Amino acid sequence: MQKVSVIGAGTMGRGIAFACAAAGFSVVVQDIHEQSLNTCRAYVSKQFEKIGKTDAEANMIYTTELKQAAEDADLIIEAVLEVMELKISVFKELDRYAKPSAIMATNTSTLSPTEIGAQTSRPKQCIALHFFNPVPKMKLIEVICGLETSEDTIDACFQFGEALGKECVKINEFPGFAVSRMNCLIGNEAMTMVMEGVGSVQDIDKAMKLGLNHPMGPLELADLVGLDTRLRNMEYLYKTLGEKFRPCPILVKYVKAGWLGKKSGRGFYKYSQGASS
């Protein structure tokens, strides 16, 4: 596996693209928006400057054309919005352009790789690779196997993760997988505690960091992920797993107000302009 394509140049996509390029892979980044590609290019350049590997940028190509991104890749990682219809549409198109041996992975945090892969001609080569934000720092990749995902595909993805310097865990598909399922519950309970007046946002986050040794508080983490993304995840888990995943009303209210977290400048915390870059 030498050539990786990343579909979607948002927060997760650009982090995945940088991690792959830093590990020596040839990388193509695709997005339908030129501005997103420009933002990704600036982010990647800054990260390479930090580690003193600016020459690695020569291994990266940016394009708005899905065919160009897909046709020569050994591994394609989709990192578009957490919307099933969108992911299926992207996978169907990728399936037409990708070479027969290519593995197609979704970076979904909750959705079914079985359902996504079933819309292609290669469900055995479809899988979910759940990276965590910020990708360059987070050591885990959840490798989520669909119903038909082959052992060869799983093995190749574990080898890919190792090449990135990550640890992989194999998770059999179930709504929310392992990390998102637990994380959404913790975050939702923290939001409920804020709503009930149990403690301030800062004190609840501090309690989790110092009392349970979490590196980041659950409310701070929700802001980083994006409250709109968290709400979509919660709505899916509520639909599939039941009442305990009902989204906290304060989360719904903040998203309606446009308080989406770090990327919008305000969520459970306030951020200065440019904090999301």
N, C-alpha and C positions, 0 to 999 in steps of 0.2 A: 504494500500500500504506500503510494508515493504522492498521489494527487488528491487533494481534498477540496470540495466546493462547499461553501456556506451560503445558504439561501436566506436572505434577510440580514440587513446590516444595522439592526437595532442594538440595544445594550448587550444582549446575549450573543447575537451573531458576531459583533465585532470582537467580543472577548474570546469567543471560540476561534475566530479567524487568527487573531494574534497568537493564541496558544499553539495553534497548529503550525504557523509560520516560524515561531520561535523554536519549535521542535524539529525544524528542518523539512517540513512538508511544503510542496508547492501548493499555493492556495488561490482559489478564485472566489471572490465575494460578489454575490449578485443581490441587487435590490431594484425595485421598480422606480425608486426615487433617487435622482442624482444627488440631492442634498444629503440623503442618508449615507450614500457612498462617500461623499466628501467628509462628512463627520467621522465615518469609520476610518478613512485614510489618515485624518489628523490624529485620531486616537491611537491608531497602530503606530504611527511615526513617533508619537510621544512615548509610548511604551518601549519601543526599541531604543530610543535615546536613553531611557532610564537604565536599561540593561546593557547598553553599549554594543548592540548588535544591529546597527542601522543597515548593514549590508544585506540582512535577511529580507528587507523590504523588496528587493529585486525578485523574490520568489512569489510576489503577490500581484494579482490582476483584479481589477474592479470593472464590473459590467452591469448594464441594465438588462442584458439578454439572457434569458433562462437557458436557451439552447447552448450558448457559448459556455455557460457555467457547468452544464451537465455532461456534455458529450464526451469529455476526456477524463472524467473523475473516477477514481477508484472508490471513494466514499463521498456521499453527498449528505450534508447535515442541514436539515430544514430548521430554521429558527424564526418563523413568522409568528404573527399573533396567535394566541391560544384560543382559536376558533376552529372547530372541527371542519366546517364546510370549507374554510380557506385552506387548511392543511390538506384535505383530500384533493382539492382542486390543484394545488401545487404538486402533490405526489403524482397525480394522473399525468400532468404535463411532463414532469421529470421522467416518468416511466417511458415516455415516447422518445426522449432524447438520450438517456443514459445508455452506456454500453451494457451488454447482457450481464457482465460479471460485477457490475457496480452494486455496492451496498447503499441502501437509502435509509437514513436515520432521521427521526424527528426528535427535536429537543423539547418535546412536550413535558410539562411537569405533572399532568393529571390525565390526559386523554389517551384513548386506546390505540396502541400501535397495531393491534389486530384489525380494528376497523379501518385504519388508514391504509395498512398494507393490503387489505383485501380488495382495495380499489385498483390495484396494480396487477401486472402480469408476473410479479416476482415476490409474493408474500414471504417466501423463505429468506429473502435478502432484505426484508424490512424489519426495523427494530427501533426502539427508542433509546437515545443516549441523553440522559438528563444531566446537563451541566449545572453548576451553581454559580451564582453571582457574588463577587466578581470572579470571573472564570480564571484569570491568571493566578489568583491566590488560593482558590478553593480546590482541595485535593481530591474530591470525590466525583465520580461519574456513576450514576445509577444506570445499569444496563438492563432495560426492561424488555423481556422476551414476549413477542406476540404468540398466538396459538400455533402458527406455522413457521416461526423463526427457526432456522437451521442451526445446528451446533457449530458448523463452519462459520456462520455469520457471527455467532456469539464469540467464538474464539478470536476471530479477526478483530472484533471490537475491543476485546480485552487487551490484545496486543497493541492496538491503537492507543488505548488509554495509558498503557505502560510507557509507550513512546512519548506521550505528553507529560510523563512524570506524575500521573494521577493514579489513585487507587480506584478500582472498579468493584461494585457489588452487583451480583445477579439477582434480579427481582422478577418474579413471575407476575404477569399483568393482573392488576386489580385496581379499581379506581383510586387514584391518589398515590399509588405505588407505596413506598415506605416513608421517605422524607417528607414529601408534600402533605401526606395524610396526617402525620404527627404535627408538622409545622403549622398547618392551617388550623388545627385544633388549639394549639398553644396561642397563636396569634389572635384567633377569634375570642378566646377567653380573656386575653389581655385587653382587647377592645371593650369587651363587656364590663370588665373591671373599671375601665376609664369611665364608661357610660354610667355605671352605678356609683361612681365617686369613691371607690375603694382607695384609690391613690392617684397621684398625678402621672402623666405620661412618663416623665423623667424618672420618678421613683419606682414605677412598675418595671421599667427597663433596667434600672440599676439593681433592683432586687433579683431579677433573673440572671444578670451578669455576675453579680457577686455571690448570690445564694446558690445558683445552680451551675456556675462556671460557664455560662453561655458567652461566646465572644461578642455577641451583639444582642441587644434587647429585641423582643418580638415586635414591638411597634416601630422601632428604628428599621428593622429588617423589612417589615411590610412597606414602609416608605421607600426603601431601596428597590424592592421588587416592583413596586407600582401598585397603588391601591385598586386601580381598575383591573389589573391582572389578578390580584388577590381575590377580588370580588368574582371574577369569572371562574376562578378555581373553586371558590366556595360554593357558587351556584351549581357547578357540575357535581361536586361532592354531595351537596344537599340532595340533588336529584337522584344520584346513584346510591348513596349510602344512608340517607335519612336525616332525621331531625337534629341529631347532634352537630351536624354541619350547617345548620341554618345560619346565613350570614348575619353578623351583628348589625343592628340598625344604624349604628354610627358609621360603619364602613359604607353602607349604602348611601347615607346622607353625604359623606365626604366626596364620594365619586360623583354624585349628582351635582355637587357644588364645584366640581373641577379640581378638587384637592386630591391630586393623584400621587402625592409623595414627592420624592426628590426631583423627579423629572419635570414637575410643574411648579416647583418652588414652595409648595405647601402641602402638608399631609398632617400627620400627628405632630410633626415639627415644622418650623419654617426654615427655608434655605435661601441663601444668597443667590443671585443670578449667576448661572453658569455652574451651579453645584452639581448638576446632573451630567456634565461632560466628563 
